[in-house]
Amino acid sequence: LQKQVVDAGLQKQIIFTTKHHDLIRQWKNRVPESLTLIWNGGTETELEKRLAAIRAQDFEGITHLQIHVKVIGDPADAEPFVPSIAFLEKVRDELKDRGIVFQVLPWENADPAVYQRLLELGVESFATDYPQVTVDAVREFKSLQEQ
């Protein structure tokens, strides 16, 4: 794969994506110009354990980090998500300090208000099964920010 990517001159156009940090580190050693994304799902306890392991490696090679978010209530609720808002804010701050893009995947959710709330929390990127809903929500959010 590395040879094909390099031969085609696509090093800066692909995002190597996996849930395995060791594979990201290996890939970045082979194709340092490429972007990478590590996806993370599970309970907050499981996520914290995974992030602790990633921290121990100083987030080496990661350019984007994704957290899978489950919606458990109305987006306007105090605690509508799993993992919690406090957890998401902590990850957001840590990633921002490192220049890593904070991405979330709001599982099976097409509610624009969910995307709005996540944007308010500082999410920078989305993985989604509802691209038009996501694009419209981001546009509306940016429009409101400009006012």
Secondary structure, DSSP 8 states (H G I E B T S, - for coil): -HHHHHHTT-TTT-EEEES-HHHHHHHHHH-TTSEEEEEE-S-HHHHHHHHHHHHHTTTTT-SEEEEEEEE-S-TTSSS-EES-HHHHHHHHHHHHHHT-EEEEEETT---HHHHHHHHHTT--EE--S-HHHHHHHHHHHHHHHH-
